[in-house]
Amino acid sequence: MANVTLTVHGRSYVIGCQAGEEPRLHALAAEIDERIQQIVAGLGAQSDAQLLLTAALMLADERQDAIEALEEAHADRDAARADSQAEAAEVLDAASQRIAAIAERLEAP
C-alpha cells in the first residue's frame, strides 16, 4: 500500500492508496479543489468541513444526474430494441403468410 499527499483548499492530506493510483487521486483532488474554489467564489469563506460537504454534495448530485441519464438511455435503447423486434416479427409474419399463400396455389390443381 502506498501513501499520497493531496492538497485541497491549501491543506495537505495523506491518503493511503494502491500503488499506481497516485496520479488518479491527484486528478480527483484537483477537481475537488476546483469545486471548492467555485464555492468560495460564490458563497464566500466557510469552514473546511462545510466546503468539503458542499463539494461532495455537488459531485454526488452530478453523479446521480449521470446515473439517471444513463438509466434513461438504457430504457430508450430497450424500447427501441422492442420496437425493432416487433417490426421484425410483423415482417416475418407477413412473409410467412405470403409463403403459405404461394404454397396453397402450388398445391391447388
N, C-alpha and C positions, 0 to 999 in steps of 0.2 A: 504494500500500500504506500502511496506517495502522498505528499502534502503539497498544496499550492497556496500561495498568498494572493488573495484577491482584494482589490481596493474598490470600495463603493462609498461614495459621498465623503471622500477624504479619509476614510477609516480602513485599516487593513484587517483582513480576516484570514486566518489559516484554516483551510478546509482539507480534510482527508479525501483522497480520490484514488482511483485505479491508475496505474502508470499509463501514460499516454493520453489521459483525459484532460490534462492541464490546458492545452490550447482551447478546447471547447469551453471549459469553465471560465477562462479569461474572457472569451467572447460573450458568454452569458452574463458574467458580472458587468461587462461594459454595457450591455443592453439594460441591465437593471440600473446602473449608474446614470445612463442617459434618461431613463424614465424618471428617476429621482430629480435630476436637473430640471426636467419639464415640470414636475410637480412643484418644485421650489419656485420656478419662474411664474407659475400660475397661482399658487396658493400662499407663497411666502414661506418663511422659515417654520419648520416644525421639528419635533423630536425625531431622532433617528428611527425609533420604533414606529412612529406614525408614518414617516416617509416610506419605510420598508413595507409596512402593511398596505399603504395606498398603492405602491408599485406592484406588490403581489396581487392585490385585488384587480388592478388594471390588466395585468398579464393573465390572471385567471379568467377574467371576463373575455379577453380576446381569444383565449384557448377555447372557452365554451362556445363562442361565436363560430370558431373554426370547426368544432365538432358538430355543431348544428348544421352548418353549411355542408359539411361532408355527408352527414346523415340525409340531408335533403337531396344532395346529388345522387346518393345511392338509391334513394326512393324513386327519383326521376328515372334513373337508369333501369331500375327494376320494372317500373311502369312501362317504359319504352320497350323493354325486352318482352313483357307480357303482351303488349300490343303487337309486336312483331310476330310473336308465336301465334297469336290469334289470327293475324292476317295470313300467316303461312298455313295454318290449319284450314282456313277458308279456301285458299288456293288449292290445297291438296284435295279438299272435299269436292270442289268444282271439277278438278281434273279426274277424280275418281268417278264422278257422275258421268262425265264425257266418255271415259273409257268403258263404263258399264253400258252406256247407250250404243257405243260402237260395237261392243260385244253382242248386244241384242240384235243389232242389224245384221251382223255377220252370221248369227245363228238362225235368223229368220230365213224361210225358204224363198 
